[in-house]
Amino acid sequence: MSASVTSPLLKNARLLIVGSCVIRELQPIVEEWSKDRVGLHVCLQEHHMDSVGFKVATIALKAQPSSITLLTMNGSPHCVQLHFAVEQARQLTSYKGLVEHFVVEKGRVFKVSEEAVKAARHLASIEAMLQLRQRSQQS
């Protein structure tokens, strides 16, 4: 994410932030999703989520993109941090634009709700949901 937060390209843009591994491994999907969007990419294995979150928050405040769309690999412990960082940036800046989360699994793109992103940060909540599901399956 080496773009300047004051770049005219980002101003009111439909922003697409992609996990770098998606670009390397699934270029056709990225090309499709990049249409009519300004694309940025980042690897949370190479950059700490705090600096990425700070950058996204600053972009939200300075460039005021019309929307932010995330596209990452499903199941990647590094990629999931990008979703966490953007939700934190949204909360800190009171960003009102549309934020959408998507993950790629076996070549298919899945939409993920902000509630799922929030739940992923709270392992005790996930455990309670799994136990509830297990109990309902036993009934």
C-alpha positions as CSV (number, residue, x, y, z in Angstrom):
1,M,0.0,0.0,0.0
2,S,2.5,2.5,-1.2
3,A,0.0,5.0,-2.6
4,S,-0.1,8.5,-1.1
5,V,-3.2,9.1,1.0
6,T,-3.7,12.4,-0.8
7,S,-3.5,10.8,-4.2
8,P,-6.3,12.1,-6.5
9,L,-6.8,8.5,-7.6
10,L,-8.1,7.6,-4.1
11,K,-10.4,10.6,-3.7
12,N,-14.0,9.4,-3.6
13,A,-12.8,6.2,-5.3
14,R,-14.3,2.7,-5.1
15,L,-11.3,1.2,-3.3
16,L,-10.2,-2.4,-3.7
17,I,-7.7,-3.7,-1.2
18,V,-6.4,-7.1,-2.1
19,G,-4.1,-9.5,-0.3
20,S,-0.9,-9.8,-2.3
21,C,-1.1,-13.6,-2.4
22,V,-4.5,-13.3,-4.2
23,I,-2.7,-11.3,-7.0
24,R,0.1,-13.8,-7.3
25,E,-2.2,-16.9,-7.3
26,L,-5.5,-15.8,-8.7
27,Q,-4.8,-13.0,-11.2
28,P,-8.0,-13.5,-13.3
29,I,-10.2,-13.0,-10.2
30,V,-8.3,-9.8,-9.3
31,E,-8.6,-8.5,-12.8
32,E,-12.4,-9.0,-12.7
33,W,-12.7,-7.4,-9.3
34,S,-10.5,-4.4,-10.2
35,K,-12.9,-3.2,-12.9
36,D,-14.1,0.3,-12.0
37,R,-12.1,0.2,-8.8
38,V,-8.8,1.7,-7.6
39,G,-6.7,-1.2,-6.4
40,L,-4.2,-1.4,-3.6
41,H,-2.5,-4.6,-2.3
42,V,-0.8,-5.5,0.9
43,C,0.6,-8.6,2.5
44,L,0.1,-8.8,6.3
45,Q,3.0,-11.3,6.5
46,E,5.3,-8.4,5.4
47,H,3.6,-5.4,7.1
48,H,2.2,-5.2,10.6
49,M,-1.6,-4.8,10.8
50,D,-1.2,-1.7,12.9
51,S,0.6,0.2,10.2
52,V,-1.9,-1.1,7.6
53,G,-4.8,-0.1,9.8
54,F,-3.3,3.4,10.3
55,K,-2.9,3.8,6.5
56,V,-6.5,2.7,5.8
57,A,-7.8,5.0,8.5
58,T,-5.8,7.9,7.0
59,I,-7.1,7.1,3.5
60,A,-10.6,7.0,4.9
61,L,-10.2,10.5,6.5
62,K,-8.2,12.2,3.7
63,A,-9.4,10.6,0.5
64,Q,-12.9,9.7,1.6
65,P,-13.3,6.7,-0.8
66,S,-16.9,6.0,-1.7
67,S,-16.4,2.4,-0.8
68,I,-13.8,-0.1,0.4
69,T,-13.8,-3.6,-0.8
70,L,-11.5,-6.3,0.6
71,L,-10.5,-9.4,-1.3
72,T,-8.3,-12.0,0.5
73,M,-7.5,-15.7,0.7
74,N,-9.9,-17.6,3.0
75,G,-8.1,-19.4,5.9
76,S,-5.0,-17.3,5.8
77,P,-4.0,-16.1,9.3
78,H,-2.3,-13.1,7.7
79,C,-5.1,-12.1,5.3
80,V,-7.8,-12.2,8.1
81,Q,-5.9,-9.4,9.8
82,L,-6.6,-7.1,6.9
83,H,-10.3,-7.5,7.5
84,F,-9.7,-6.8,11.2
85,A,-7.6,-3.7,10.4
86,V,-10.2,-2.2,8.1
87,E,-13.0,-2.7,10.5
88,Q,-10.9,-1.1,13.2
89,A,-10.2,1.8,10.9
90,R,-13.8,2.2,10.1
91,Q,-14.7,2.3,13.7
92,L,-12.0,4.8,14.6
93,T,-12.8,7.2,11.7
94,S,-16.6,6.8,11.7
95,Y,-16.3,6.0,8.0
96,K,-19.8,6.0,6.5
97,G,-19.0,4.5,3.1
98,L,-19.7,0.9,2.1
99,V,-17.2,-1.7,3.4
100,E,-17.4,-5.1,1.9
101,H,-15.4,-8.2,2.8
102,F,-14.8,-11.1,0.4
103,V,-12.6,-14.1,0.6
104,V,-11.4,-16.6,-2.1
105,E,-11.7,-20.3,-1.4
106,K,-10.8,-22.9,-4.0
107,G,-11.2,-20.3,-6.8
108,R,-14.6,-19.1,-5.6
109,V,-15.3,-15.7,-4.1
110,F,-17.5,-15.6,-0.9
111,K,-19.0,-12.5,0.7
112,V,-18.3,-12.2,4.4
113,S,-20.4,-10.1,6.8
114,E,-18.9,-7.5,9.1
115,E,-20.4,-9.6,11.9
116,A,-18.4,-12.6,10.8
117,V,-15.2,-10.5,10.8
118,K,-16.1,-9.3,14.3
119,A,-16.8,-12.8,15.5
120,A,-13.5,-14.0,14.1
121,R,-11.8,-11.8,16.6
122,H,-13.6,-13.4,19.5
123,L,-12.7,-17.0,19.9
124,A,-14.9,-17.6,23.0
125,S,-17.9,-16.5,20.9
126,I,-17.0,-18.9,18.1
127,E,-16.6,-21.7,20.6
128,A,-20.0,-21.0,22.1
129,M,-21.5,-21.0,18.5
130,L,-19.8,-24.3,17.8
131,Q,-21.0,-25.9,21.0
132,L,-24.6,-24.7,20.3
133,R,-24.5,-26.2,16.9
134,Q,-23.1,-29.5,18.3
135,R,-25.9,-29.6,20.9
136,S,-28.6,-29.0,18.2
137,Q,-27.1,-31.7,16.0
138,Q,-27.3,-34.2,18.9
139,S,-31.0,-33.4,19.5
